[in-house]
Amino acid sequence: MNQWIALADIRLDSHYRQLPDHLYHEVGPEPLPDPRIISTNHKVAEQLGIDPCSLDPQLLAQWLGGHQLPPGSNPLAMKYAGHQFGVYNPQLGDGRGLLLGELVHAQEHWDLHLKGAGHTRYSRMGDGRAVLRSSIREYLVGEALTALNIPSTRALALCATSLKVRREMVENAATILRVSRCHVRFGHFEHLYYSRQHEALRELADYCLQRFYPQCLQAEDPVLAMFRTIGRRSAAMVAGWQAYGFLHGVMNTDNMSILGETFDHGPFAFIDTWKENAVYNHTDELGRYAFSKQPDVVHWNLSALAQALLPLTTLEGLKAALDEFPEQFKNAYQARMRERLGLASELPGDEELISHWRSLLNQYELDYNPLYRALALAQTSRANGEADLDELELIPWLPVLQEWLPLYRARLQQEQRSSGDRKTAMLAVNPAYTLRTHVAQHIIDAAEKGDYAPLNQWLQVLQNPFVDHPGLEDWKKAPQGSGFVMLSCSS
């Protein structure tokens, strides 16, 4: 039986206050006018140990609207720094979000963070608010990534309000209640390193070891062991991005989680038609964070974290750990791609097969997710038991796949499992639906008119994207003439 508690009975702990007070600023949320909950996430509630039936929208509206705090909450804004587009910026911190506290369930610790809560001392010239557009996108993409087994922050609820705020245009303000095991960023360590607060740097490292990486405490060099683990997790995260065509958009070091979670979703996109050089952030004029560069950027960001850890461990150890990243990424990426292509075993030649496949995607700018589903549905068996492909399922793509399909057929003959088992496995990892940009915009347009049905429908679709959902068949495909859609960092 599930040991759930009611939402009204939760109690938060302010664990982050163990750290020196110059790492945060105590501040409460600024109340929003007319807050109303427009979506609640039952799966996240279950993850937190909260009875989904107890998600009282009126109580949540009080919390997310800043009119009332959850029991035990002592909200704070975190101070950090970071490299933004490769340039160090010391003047960063939670400019519109507040860490409300930590909830413990089944020996797991979960941060609750209110995004769009109002001004803090780190707001700089901002208004401390989030807009409905970006809040909807972040709320949904956390579920889309989680369903694809890509680590990501998630959100318990989404709140709309009557407040208007100005970005490139006047928009509706909103808040989300973000959930993660940890809100410590690479930029937290950078802030303490570059401000020469080495004692506090040690305190932060010890805090992270004890709370998030206790398995590293027994190592000869715990800080180095933690860094190695962060590197492995970050490699696995970006391997998932590359395998599923996810473009983060703004991979500054202050947007990098020490848990290897996709964090601070801004101008992200799932690529519609495959383009290695895709850039969707209109401020990324030089393409620093282009899709194909994401693994290298994660590696660079890890080197920035390594620099910040120099007072706590050895240069040689950090260099050796950084040198492990390319192989870690390659192995994680190849494993993801074999899974998507239905290859249960690892054999010589797989890397070339996958590379050829990816070059075809890029050369012909293919709408790749439907193509994976077609490959899965094409799995058949010949009378003699050998695997084959039903080319009827692949007719739209046959002209561009004619060189690659014989290689794929030959590789399938080397698999031990049946084509039926392979088909089942492929359909379980290749989504019928992703959060395409035009899908997100359709949901946003409806929500801005007060229609939240598409939002809540797509929440369920993205939580279970591997099955067909009646009435949504047209949303599986890229829109006609889809190309680069530039997205805004403003949120």
Secondary structure, DSSP 8 states (H G I E B T S, - for coil): ----B-GGG---B-GGGGS-GGGEEE------SS-EEEEE-HHHHHHHTB-GGG--HHHHHHHHTTSS--TT---EEEEEEEEETTEEEEEEE-SSEEEEEEEEETTEEEEEEEET----TT-TTS-S-EEHHHHHHHHHHHHHHHHTT--B-EEEEEEEEEEEEESSSEEEEEEEEEEES---BHHHHHHHHHTT-HHHHHHHHHHHHHHH-GGGTTSSSHHHHHHHHHHHHHHHHHHHHHHHTEE-S---GGG-BTT--B-S--S-EE-SS--TT---BTT-TT-TT-GGGHHHHHHHHHHHHHHHTGGGS-HHHHHHHHHTHHHHHHHHHHHHHHHHTT--S--TTHHHHHHHHHHHHHHTT--HHHHHHHHHHTEEE-TTS-EEE-GGGGGGGHHHHTTHHHHHHHHHTT--S-HHHHHHHHHTTS-S----HHHHHHHHHHHHTT--HHHHHHHHHHHSTTS--TT-GGGGS--TT-----B-S--
